[in-house]
Amino acid sequence: MQDESFKRALYEVLEDTGKRKVAARTLSHFLIFLILLNIGLAVLETVPQVRTTFGHHLRFLQLGSGFIFLIEYILRLYVADLHPPLRRYGPLWSRLRYAAHPDAIIDLIGALPLLFVLFLPNQAFTIVVILRLLRFLKLARYSPALRSLISAVVGERKALLGSSMIISGVILLSATLMYLVEHDVQPEKFRSILHGIYWAITTITTVGYGDVVPVSNLGKIVGSVVMLMGYGLIALPVGIIASAFAREIHSRDFVVTWSMVARVPLFEDLKATEIAEVSKLLQAQAIRKGGVIAEKGDVADRMYFISEGEVAIKLQHETVYLGEGSFFGELALINQSRRTATVTAYRDCQLLVLESDTLQELMNRDETLAKKIMDEARERVAAGKKVLGELAEEELQQAGVYASADEMSEEPELSFDKDDETDKDPAR
């Protein structure tokens, strides 16, 4: 039992899930620093003077870093069977499947330089340098933007392949034309189409080294046309990647927002299209560390989703901390009473805010949606959903808090009525 709890704690720290946020972030920041340090050292080690003067120290740092990356890889394999998609495969097959995952392969690449240095200290210098530089790929684990860029490139691989074929065809055609035009005039520089391909590549990419240039009038005309075509050809894959990256970011943000809204009990019975309509009502709000999000005594007329950061909710007997993906203030959409707790930003936060007035307008437009939400609200009140401060049971469970029956003695009164606007506080 103790081994299982240790394994679970290790999984939460390595994968940044659960309540061990501080330890997980500390580990990820340390590994990011170590990756960047290793890349810098791998570059410096190729300088002969640096390698001669600090070779011993660099070797010690590289061995230590390699040992840490190897331990990280082994520990990630150890907890691989706790990943939700892999649990059903059992301890052995879940680890084998995880080992074949791109993230695990990159982790293995990060650990391989240590093995090469230990067993092939002299023969594998080039391989070790390359593998050390490939540790840069490990940053993708800690960078959502980099992962989105990789996904965008993979998603548009057919379009990128098509544009590459077009560029290759233009290069070949340009090289052939220039060979035919300039071969008699410059037999040394345009000895073959292969030499013409070199000129075509440097021209289309707008590099233009100047070591091979056309001298005949017809050759200059061909070169001018190729240079103008180069701008459009280079912009083609750039435009594909840029649009795909923007679409990937938008899609990821929408999916994250949609999934957060779908977790709220008040909306869990809605259709996907209805949840999407509610998601469109969310407004972004940034709060600096220590800033007050909601003051005790204010009218609770909005709920919050935490897209980044962490908030602290000070209750009567304890402080509840909620992190990314959590929500609070659901009861504000049901029972617009005074807030009984002050909510502050424990760290810099990016919040998504759903105001009751905005939701009310949507419900006024869609009677079916309004009926579903109001039925759920009445069922929650009729079922006697208990409240601690202004948090419902589901919201407390996000933070791992389970209040006693005496503490959760207050039941919300339903005041969020589609047809009655008179009870709303004008001070909101």
C-alpha positions as CSV (number, residue, x, y, z in Angstrom):
1,M,0.0,0.0,0.0
2,Q,2.9,2.3,0.9
3,D,4.6,1.5,-2.4
4,E,1.4,2.3,-4.3
5,S,1.0,5.7,-2.6
6,F,4.7,6.5,-3.3
7,K,4.2,5.5,-7.0
8,R,1.1,7.7,-7.2
9,A,2.9,10.6,-5.7
10,L,5.8,10.1,-8.1
11,Y,3.4,10.0,-11.0
12,E,1.7,13.2,-9.9
13,V,5.1,15.0,-9.6
14,L,6.5,13.7,-13.0
15,E,3.3,14.3,-15.0
16,D,2.2,17.5,-13.1
17,T,-1.2,16.1,-12.1
18,G,-2.9,16.0,-8.7
19,K,-2.2,18.2,-5.7
20,R,1.6,18.2,-5.7
21,K,1.8,21.3,-7.9
22,V,4.8,22.9,-6.2
23,A,7.0,19.8,-6.4
24,A,5.9,19.2,-10.1
25,R,6.7,22.8,-11.1
26,T,10.0,22.7,-9.3
27,L,11.0,19.5,-11.1
28,S,9.9,20.8,-14.5
29,H,11.8,24.1,-14.0
30,F,14.9,22.2,-12.9
31,L,14.8,19.9,-15.9
32,I,14.2,22.8,-18.3
33,F,17.3,24.6,-16.8
34,L,19.3,21.3,-17.1
35,I,18.3,20.9,-20.7
36,L,19.3,24.4,-21.6
37,L,22.6,24.0,-19.7
38,N,23.4,20.8,-21.5
39,I,22.8,22.4,-24.9
40,G,25.1,25.3,-24.0
41,L,27.8,23.0,-22.7
42,A,27.5,20.8,-25.8
43,V,28.1,23.9,-28.0
44,L,31.0,25.2,-25.8
45,E,32.7,21.8,-25.8
46,T,33.2,22.0,-29.5
47,V,35.6,25.0,-29.0
48,P,39.1,23.5,-28.7
49,Q,40.3,26.1,-26.1
50,V,37.3,25.6,-23.9
51,R,37.6,21.8,-24.2
52,T,41.3,21.9,-23.3
53,T,40.9,24.2,-20.3
54,F,37.6,23.0,-18.8
55,G,37.3,19.6,-20.4
56,H,37.4,17.8,-17.0
57,H,34.7,20.0,-15.5
58,L,32.5,19.8,-18.6
59,R,32.8,16.0,-18.6
60,F,31.7,15.9,-14.9
61,L,28.7,18.1,-15.6
62,Q,27.7,16.1,-18.7
63,L,28.0,12.8,-16.8
64,G,25.9,14.2,-13.9
65,S,23.2,15.6,-16.3
66,G,23.1,12.3,-18.2
67,F,22.7,10.4,-15.0
68,I,19.7,12.6,-14.1
69,F,18.1,12.2,-17.5
70,L,18.6,8.4,-17.3
71,I,16.9,8.3,-13.8
72,E,14.1,10.5,-15.1
73,Y,13.5,8.1,-18.0
74,I,13.5,5.0,-15.8
75,L,11.1,6.7,-13.3
76,R,8.7,7.6,-16.1
77,L,8.7,4.0,-17.3
78,Y,8.1,2.9,-13.7
79,V,4.9,5.0,-13.5
80,A,3.8,4.5,-17.1
81,D,1.0,2.1,-16.1
82,L,-0.7,4.9,-14.1
83,H,-1.5,6.8,-17.3
84,P,-5.3,6.6,-17.9
85,P,-5.0,5.5,-21.5
86,L,-2.5,2.7,-20.7
87,R,-3.9,1.3,-17.5
88,R,-5.9,-1.4,-19.2
89,Y,-2.8,-3.0,-20.8
90,G,-1.2,-4.1,-17.5
91,P,2.2,-3.3,-16.1
92,L,4.3,-4.8,-18.9
93,W,2.5,-3.8,-22.0
94,S,1.6,-0.3,-20.7
95,R,5.3,0.3,-20.2
96,L,6.2,-1.1,-23.7
97,R,3.5,1.1,-25.3
98,Y,4.8,4.1,-23.4
99,A,8.3,3.4,-24.4
100,A,7.2,3.6,-28.1
101,H,5.6,7.1,-27.5
102,P,7.5,10.0,-29.1
103,D,7.9,11.7,-25.7
104,A,9.5,8.6,-24.2
105,I,11.8,8.2,-27.3
106,I,13.0,11.7,-26.8
107,D,13.6,11.0,-23.1
108,L,15.7,8.0,-24.1
109,I,17.7,10.1,-26.6
110,G,18.4,12.5,-23.7
111,A,19.8,9.6,-21.7
112,L,21.8,7.9,-24.4
113,P,24.9,10.2,-24.3
114,L,25.7,8.9,-20.8
115,L,25.8,5.4,-22.1
116,F,28.0,6.3,-25.1
117,V,30.4,8.3,-22.9
118,L,30.7,5.4,-20.4
119,F,31.2,2.6,-22.9
120,L,32.6,4.4,-26.0
121,P,34.5,7.4,-24.6
122,N,36.7,8.1,-27.6
123,Q,34.9,6.6,-30.6
124,A,31.5,8.3,-30.3
125,F,32.4,12.0,-29.8
126,T,30.3,13.1,-32.9
127,I,27.4,11.0,-31.9
128,V,27.4,12.2,-28.4
129,V,27.5,15.9,-29.5
130,I,24.5,15.3,-31.8
131,L,22.5,13.5,-29.1
132,R,23.3,16.2,-26.5
133,L,22.0,18.8,-28.9
134,L,18.9,16.7,-29.5
135,R,18.0,17.1,-25.8
136,F,16.5,20.4,-27.1
137,L,13.5,18.3,-28.2
138,K,12.8,17.5,-24.5
139,L,11.6,21.1,-24.2
140,A,8.5,20.1,-26.2
141,R,7.2,18.3,-23.1
142,Y,7.2,21.6,-21.1
143,S,6.1,23.9,-24.0
144,P,2.4,23.7,-25.1
145,A,3.3,26.2,-27.9
146,L,6.1,24.0,-29.3
147,R,3.8,20.9,-29.1
148,S,1.1,22.9,-31.0
149,L,3.7,23.9,-33.7
150,I,4.7,20.2,-34.1
151,S,1.1,19.2,-34.3
152,A,0.5,21.9,-36.9
153,V,3.4,20.7,-39.0
154,V,2.3,17.0,-38.7
155,G,-1.3,18.0,-39.5
156,E,-0.3,19.8,-42.7
157,R,2.3,17.3,-43.8
158,K,0.5,16.6,-47.1
159,A,0.2,20.2,-48.0
160,L,3.8,20.8,-47.0
161,L,4.9,17.8,-49.1
162,G,2.9,19.2,-52.0
163,S,4.5,22.6,-51.7
164,S,8.0,21.0,-51.5
165,M,7.3,19.1,-54.7
166,I,6.3,22.3,-56.4
167,I,9.5,24.0,-55.2
168,S,11.6,21.0,-56.2
169,G,10.0,21.1,-59.7
170,V,10.7,24.8,-60.1
171,I,14.3,24.3,-59.0
172,L,14.9,21.5,-61.5
173,L,13.2,23.5,-64.3
174,S,15.3,26.6,-63.5
175,A,18.5,24.6,-63.3
176,T,17.8,23.0,-66.6
177,L,17.0,26.3,-68.4
178,M,20.1,28.0,-66.9
179,Y,22.3,25.1,-68.0
180,L,21.0,25.2,-71.5
181,V,21.4,29.0,-71.7
182,E,24.8,29.5,-69.8
183,H,26.6,26.2,-70.5
184,D,28.4,27.5,-73.7
185,V,29.2,30.9,-72.1
186,Q,30.3,29.6,-68.7
187,P,31.3,25.9,-69.2
188,E,33.2,25.8,-65.9
189,K,30.4,27.1,-63.7
190,F,27.5,25.4,-65.5
191,R,29.2,22.1,-66.3
192,S,26.0,20.1,-65.7
193,I,22.4,20.4,-64.5
194,L,23.6,19.5,-61.0
195,H,25.7,22.7,-61.0
196,G,22.6,24.6,-62.2
197,I,20.6,23.1,-59.3
198,Y,23.1,24.7,-56.8
199,W,22.5,28.1,-58.5
200,A,18.8,27.6,-58.6
201,I,18.6,26.8,-54.8
202,T,20.7,29.8,-53.8
203,T,18.6,32.1,-56.1
204,I,15.1,30.8,-55.1
205,T,15.9,31.0,-51.4
206,T,17.0,34.6,-52.0
207,V,20.5,33.8,-50.6
208,G,22.4,34.7,-53.7
209,Y,26.1,34.0,-52.8
210,G,27.2,35.6,-56.1
211,D,29.8,32.9,-56.9
212,V,27.6,31.6,-59.8
213,V,25.7,34.3,-61.8
214,P,24.4,34.4,-65.4
215,V,26.3,36.7,-67.8
216,S,24.3,36.4,-71.0
217,N,21.2,38.5,-71.6
218,L,18.9,35.5,-71.8
219,G,20.5,34.1,-68.7
220,K,19.8,37.3,-66.8
221,I,16.2,37.2,-67.8
222,V,15.8,33.6,-66.6
223,G,17.5,34.6,-63.4
224,S,15.2,37.6,-62.8
225,V,12.1,35.4,-63.3
226,V,13.5,32.8,-60.9
227,M,14.3,35.4,-58.2
228,L,10.7,36.8,-58.4
229,M,9.3,33.3,-58.2
230,G,11.4,32.6,-55.2
231,Y,9.5,35.0,-53.0
232,G,6.2,33.3,-53.7
233,L,7.6,29.8,-53.4
234,I,9.2,30.4,-50.0
235,A,6.1,32.1,-48.7
236,L,4.0,29.0,-49.6
237,P,5.1,26.6,-46.8
238,V,5.5,29.5,-44.4
239,G,1.9,30.5,-44.9
240,I,0.7,26.9,-44.6
241,I,2.5,26.4,-41.2
242,A,1.4,29.8,-39.9
243,S,-2.2,29.3,-40.6
244,A,-2.1,25.7,-39.3
245,F,-0.4,26.9,-36.1
246,A,-3.0,29.6,-35.5
247,R,-5.7,27.1,-36.1
248,E,-4.1,24.6,-33.7
249,I,-3.9,27.2,-31.0
250,H,-7.5,28.3,-31.5
251,S,-8.6,24.6,-31.5
252,R,-6.7,23.8,-28.4
253,D,-8.1,26.8,-26.5
254,F,-11.6,26.0,-27.6
255,V,-11.3,22.3,-26.5
256,V,-9.8,23.3,-23.1
257,T,-12.6,25.9,-22.6
258,W,-15.3,23.5,-23.8
259,S,-14.0,20.7,-21.5
260,M,-13.9,23.0,-18.5
261,V,-17.5,24.1,-19.0
262,A,-18.6,20.5,-19.6
263,R,-17.3,19.5,-16.1
264,V,-19.6,21.9,-14.3
265,P,-22.6,19.9,-12.9
266,L,-25.0,22.7,-13.9
267,F,-24.1,22.2,-17.6
268,E,-23.2,18.5,-17.7
269,D,-26.5,17.4,-19.2
270,L,-26.3,19.9,-22.1
271,K,-25.6,18.9,-25.7
272,A,-22.2,19.6,-27.1
273,T,-23.6,22.5,-29.2
274,E,-25.3,24.0,-26.2
275,I,-22.0,23.8,-24.1
276,A,-20.3,25.5,-27.1
277,E,-22.8,28.3,-26.9
278,V,-22.1,28.7,-23.2
279,S,-18.4,28.7,-23.9
280,K,-18.7,31.6,-26.3
281,L,-20.0,33.7,-23.4
282,L,-16.8,33.4,-21.4
283,Q,-14.7,36.6,-21.0
284,A,-11.0,36.5,-20.3
285,Q,-9.6,38.2,-17.2
286,A,-6.0,38.4,-16.0
287,I,-5.2,38.8,-12.3
288,R,-1.7,39.3,-10.9
289,K,-0.4,37.4,-7.9
290,G,-2.1,38.6,-4.7
291,G,-4.9,40.4,-6.6
292,V,-8.5,40.0,-5.3
293,I,-10.8,38.1,-7.6
294,A,-13.9,38.3,-5.5
295,E,-14.4,40.1,-2.2
296,K,-16.3,38.7,0.8
297,G,-19.7,40.4,0.9
298,D,-19.9,41.1,-2.8
299,V,-22.9,39.9,-4.8
300,A,-22.0,36.5,-6.3
301,D,-23.2,37.0,-9.8
302,R,-20.5,35.2,-11.8
303,M,-18.5,32.0,-11.9
304,Y,-14.8,31.5,-12.8
305,F,-12.8,29.0,-14.7
306,I,-9.0,28.9,-14.2
307,S,-7.2,28.5,-17.4
308,E,-3.8,29.3,-15.9
309,G,-2.5,29.9,-12.4
310,E,-3.9,29.1,-9.0
311,V,-6.4,30.8,-6.7
312,A,-6.8,30.7,-2.9
313,I,-10.3,30.7,-1.4
314,K,-10.2,31.6,2.3
315,L,-13.0,29.8,4.1
316,Q,-13.9,29.9,7.8
317,H,-11.5,27.2,9.0
318,E,-9.1,26.7,6.1
319,T,-7.9,28.0,2.8
320,V,-8.8,26.0,-0.4
321,Y,-6.4,26.2,-3.4
322,L,-7.7,25.5,-6.9
323,G,-5.4,25.2,-9.9
324,E,-5.6,25.1,-13.7
325,G,-8.8,23.5,-15.1
326,S,-10.8,24.0,-11.9
327,F,-13.9,26.2,-11.5
328,F,-15.5,28.0,-8.7
329,G,-18.6,30.1,-8.1
330,E,-21.1,27.7,-9.9
331,L,-23.6,28.5,-7.2
332,A,-23.4,32.2,-8.2
333,L,-25.5,31.3,-11.3
334,I,-28.1,29.6,-9.2
335,N,-28.2,31.6,-6.0
336,Q,-27.0,35.2,-6.3
337,S,-26.3,35.7,-2.6
338,R,-23.5,37.6,-1.0
339,R,-20.1,36.0,-1.2
340,T,-19.0,34.4,2.1
341,A,-15.3,34.1,1.2
342,T,-12.6,36.2,-0.4
343,V,-10.9,34.7,-3.4
344,T,-7.4,35.9,-4.3
345,A,-4.8,34.9,-7.0
346,Y,-2.2,32.7,-5.3
347,R,-0.2,33.0,-8.5
348,D,-0.6,35.0,-11.7
349,C,-3.9,33.8,-13.2
350,Q,-5.7,33.8,-16.5
351,L,-9.4,33.4,-15.8
352,L,-12.5,32.8,-17.9
353,V,-15.5,34.5,-16.4
354,L,-19.2,33.6,-17.0
355,E,-21.6,36.4,-15.8
356,S,-25.1,35.5,-14.8
357,D,-26.6,38.4,-16.9
358,T,-24.8,37.1,-20.0
359,L,-26.1,33.6,-19.4
360,Q,-29.6,35.0,-18.7
361,E,-29.6,36.6,-22.1
362,L,-28.6,33.3,-23.8
363,M,-31.4,31.6,-21.9
364,N,-33.9,34.2,-23.0
365,R,-33.0,33.5,-26.6
366,D,-33.1,29.7,-26.2
367,E,-36.0,28.4,-24.2
368,T,-34.9,24.8,-24.5
369,L,-31.5,25.6,-23.1
370,A,-33.1,27.7,-20.3
371,K,-35.3,24.8,-19.3
372,K,-32.5,22.4,-19.1
373,I,-30.4,24.7,-16.9
374,M,-33.2,25.6,-14.7
375,D,-34.3,22.0,-14.3
376,E,-30.8,21.0,-13.2
377,A,-30.7,24.0,-10.8
378,R,-34.0,23.0,-9.2
379,E,-32.8,19.3,-9.0
380,R,-29.6,20.4,-7.2
381,V,-31.6,22.5,-4.7
382,A,-34.2,19.8,-4.2
383,A,-31.5,17.2,-3.7
384,G,-30.1,19.3,-0.9
385,K,-26.6,20.0,-2.4
386,K,-24.6,21.2,0.6
387,V,-22.4,24.3,0.6
388,L,-19.3,25.3,2.5
389,G,-18.9,29.0,2.2
390,E,-19.8,29.6,-1.5
391,L,-18.4,26.3,-2.8
392,A,-20.4,23.3,-3.8
393,E,-19.3,19.7,-3.1
394,E,-17.9,19.3,-6.6
395,E,-15.8,22.4,-6.3
396,L,-14.4,21.3,-3.0
397,Q,-13.5,17.9,-4.4
398,Q,-11.4,19.6,-7.0
399,A,-9.0,20.7,-4.2
400,G,-9.3,17.4,-2.3
401,V,-11.4,18.9,0.5
402,Y,-14.3,17.0,2.0
403,A,-16.2,19.1,4.5
404,S,-18.0,17.6,7.4
405,A,-21.8,17.4,7.6
406,D,-21.9,20.1,10.3
407,E,-19.9,22.5,8.1
408,M,-22.0,21.8,5.0
409,S,-25.3,22.8,6.5
410,E,-26.4,25.6,4.4
411,E,-28.5,25.0,1.2
412,P,-28.7,27.4,-1.6
413,E,-32.0,29.1,-2.5
414,L,-32.9,29.2,-6.1
415,S,-33.2,32.8,-7.2
416,F,-31.9,32.6,-10.8
417,D,-35.4,32.7,-12.4
418,K,-35.7,33.2,-16.2
419,D,-38.9,35.1,-15.8
420,D,-38.1,37.2,-12.7
421,E,-35.6,39.9,-12.9
422,T,-36.8,41.8,-9.8
423,D,-34.6,40.0,-7.2
424,K,-31.3,41.0,-8.8
425,D,-29.2,43.5,-6.9
426,P,-28.8,46.7,-8.9
427,A,-25.4,47.3,-7.4
428,R,-24.0,44.5,-9.5
